[in-house]
């Protein structure tokens, strides 16, 4: 277990993790509305490690899109999926319309990894994926701003989380991705 996941597990043990959720994510059981208006096929994620990132187009961390696209370009042929989840939950820093988000990401960063339409990532309205992530990461790992990163193993178990100050191409994130890809 990596440090972030270990801390989250300790906090959940001490504070209680709230409603119990499945240990593994069942991609087919959650709605995955794509940024282009079409549902994303859950088969894209099943059996693959997935790096989930809550994103925002107008944030100081938005240049991390470049690193996320770099990870996608480098590792997709080995099975990694990068999933962007635009959210307006922090500072009102996301466009309101999916078309605006899609155009911004494509024009400014050449993004072609899968992205959901704008979602809530915190609180009672959080998308089920983020409810599951928050349950696994605990309160210390729950998204507190844009560009938190969450690695989910190919078997659907939670691996670790990385705060927004950790670049997608940091040694820690790359080492975790490499470990997951080696273990497939």
N, C-alpha and C positions, 0 to 999 in steps of 0.2 A: 504494500500500500504506500503510495507516495505521501509526502508531507502534508499537502493540502487536504487530501482525503482523510488522512489520519487525524488531523486537527478537527475536521468536520465530524468525524465519527465520535471523537471524544466529546465535543460540544453536544452532539445529538444524544449521547449517552447520559451526560450530566443534566441537560435541559429537557430532554424528551424530544422526540422527532415529530410529534404531532401525529397526524393520520398516517397509518402504515400504508405504504405503497409497494408494489412489486419490486423485487430486487433487480429484475432486468426490465429493460424497456421493450415493449412489444410495438414495433413501428407500425404494424398493421392496425393497431387498436386506436391510434390517434389520428385526427384530421391533420393533414399536411397541405394546407392551401398555398399553392405556389404564387410567387410574385407576378407571374404572367396570367393569373386567373384560373389556371388549371391545377387540379390536385397533383401533388408529387407522389409518384408511385413508391410505396413503402419498401418495395423490393430493392430500391436503390440503396437503402441503409442496412437492410437485414444482412447479417453476416459480414459487415464491414465496420472497421473502426470509424467513428464519426466525431469530428470536431465541431461542436455547436457554439456559435458566437452570437450574442445579442448585439446588434449593430445600430448605428444611427448615422445619417448622412451629413449632419451639420455639427459634429462633435470634434473636439480637439484630438480625439483618438481616431477619427475617420481615416487618416492615412494608413492605419493598420490594414485597410482593405488590400493594399499592395502586398503585404506579407501573407495575408490569407489566400490571395490569388496565387502567390508564389508556392505556398504549400500545396494547393490544389494542382497546380501545374506539375510540381515535382513528384507528388505521391499518389495521384489518382490512379495511375496505371498499376500501382501496387495495392490498391484497394481502399485508400483513405477517401472519405467523403468529408468535405467542408460544407457546413450548412449555416448560412446566414439567416438571422431572424431579426429583421428591422423592428425597432420598438421606439415609441415616443414617451416611454415611462420616465425618462431622466432628462430633465431640462428642456423638454419640448424640442428635441433636436432631430426629429425625423419628419420628412415630408408626409403629407396626409394621404396622397394618392399613390397606389402601387406603380402606376406608369411613371410618376416623377422619380420614385425611388429607383426603379429599374433603369431609367435613362441616366440618372446621376451615376449609378454604379458602373454601367457599361461605358459611358463616355469618359468618366474621370479615372476609372481604375481597370477597365477591361474585364469586369467581373463576369464569369460564366459558370461559377459554381452554383449549386442550387440555393435558392432563397425563398423563404416563406413570405407571404404578405405580412404587413405590419401586425404585430401581436403585442399583447401585454406579457411581460416576463416576470412580474412580481405581483404579490398580493393575491387576493381572492379571484381576480380576473385573469391570472396568469394562464397562458396556454398550457395544456396538460403536459407537454414536454418539459416546460420550465417548472411546473409543480413537481414533477418527478425529479428533475435535477436538484431543485431546492431541498427536497426531502433527502436526497443522497448527499449533497454538499453541506447541508446544515446551514444555520444562519450565518456562519462566517463565510461560506462560499456562495451564498445566494447573490445574484447580481445586485450590485449597489451603484452601478453606473453602466454606461455603454462599453461594449467590447470586453466583457468577461468571456472567458473561453472554457469549454467543458469537453473533456475527452471521454467518449463512451467506447468501450471495447467492442470487438466484432460479435461477441456473445451477448451484447446488450447490457453488460454491467458497467457501472460508473467507475471510471478510472481516477480522474483528478480534475481540479479546476485551477484556473489561472486568472488573476485579476487583470484589469485593463492596463495596468502599467507593465505587464509582461508582454513583450512583442510576440506575435505569432511565430516568428522565426528565431525566437530565443533558444539557447541551448537546452533549456529545461523542456520546452514544448517539443522541440525536434527529437530529443532523447525519448520522451514518452511516446511520441508517434512511432518512432523506429522500433521501440520495444513492442508496441501493439502490432505493428506490421510483421515483425519477426515471429510473433506468437500466433498468427492466424492459422 
